[in-house]
Each structure stands twice: as C-alpha cells, then as structure tokens.
Amino acid sequence: MNNSRGRPWTKDGFKTSWGKECARLEKEGVKFHGVTFHDLRGTFITDRRREGSTTEQIASITGHSIAEVGRVLEKHYLATDQQTSDAVILRMEKNT
C-alpha cells in the first residue's frame, strides 16, 4: 500500500499521518487511551498468526526482516497471545 503520493510509506510519514488521524478522531469523541500505531501492527500480526499465516509471510507484510522474525514477532507479539500459547502447549502435551 502506498501513501497519497503513490510512494511506499516511510516510518516517519506513517507516524505523522497516524497522529493527524488520531487528533481528528479525538475531536469527534473517539478515545484512544494511549494506543499507538505499533499496537495496530501487533493486532495485525496476532490476527494473521491466528488465521494460520507463517512467520515468514507475516514478516513480508509487516516489513520485518527474517532476522527480526524470531526476536520481534515471537517474543513481543505472539508470545503474549493466549490462544497461540495454548495451542503450543496442547501440541507439546500431545507429543509427550
């Protein structure tokens, strides 16, 4: 997905646009309670994993490098997902 100028989003460009949109929505009464664009990314990652996407597929969409997959995706986003954690535990129990 490209920005309004038809170019790929940059981190700073997305962050600026996110802030402007949050400010606009807050004027309309939407409360964000400290939500950041990283939260949006984390929700997306968790939802894709629940739907069965591989770590590599998720990384290709989110902009993470393959080297970041284990460190960032698994540790920060997916390890805190209870449904995914429960599935891992059930698989481990079946293999013992």
N, C-alpha and C positions, 0 to 999 in steps of 0.2 A: 504494500500500500504506500502510495506517495503522498507528499504534502500538497497543499493548494497550488504550489508552483510546479508540480509534476516531478519533483525530485524526492529521493529517499529521505525519510525523517532522520534528523540528527538528534542526539540526546538532548542538547540544549533547545532545539526547536520544538521538540515534543513537550519538554518540560514547560516551556513558555506557553505553548498553546493549551496545555493541561491547566496551568494556573489561570489563564484567562477564562477558560470554560468553567472552572470551579467558581471563580469570582462571579461570573454571570449567573450561574445556577444558584449560588448562595443569595444573590439579590432577589431571586424568585422563591426563596424559602427552603431550598434544599440544604440539609445539614450533612457535612462530610466527616466531622469528628476526627480530623487528622488523617484521613485517607490520602494516600499518595499514589502516583502512577505506578510505583513498584508494587503496591497492593493489587492493582489491576492486572499487572503482569503475573503475579503469584496466583491469582484466581484463575487466570487463563491456563497457566501451567498445570495447576491441580486438576482443572476440568479436563484438559487434554489427556492427562495420565489416566484419569478415571474412565475415559472413553476408550482407552487401550492404545494410545499413541506411544511409540517408543521414545526413550530419552533422546535419541538422535533426531527423530522427527520434531520433537518439541524444541530442541536446540536450534534446528534450522529455521524455525519460525520466529523464535524469540530473539535471535541474534546472539545467543551464547555460542562460544566456540565449543568444540567437542571436549577440549581440555577442561572447560568450566562445568561440563555436564555433571560429573560426579561431585565436584566441590560445591557448586552453587545450586543446581536443581535438586539433587538428592538431599543435601544437608539442610538447605534453607527452606525449600518449598515442600518437597514431597515427604520428607520425614515427619513433618508435623500434620500430615493429612491422616486422620484417624482411619478412614476407610482403607486407604492404601496400606497403612501399617498393619491393620487387622488381616488383610489379605496375605501379607508377607508371613505373618505369624501362623496363619492357617496352613500355608504351603509348607512351612518348616515343620509343623507338627505332623503333617501327612508323610513327610519324608523320614521321620524318625522311627 
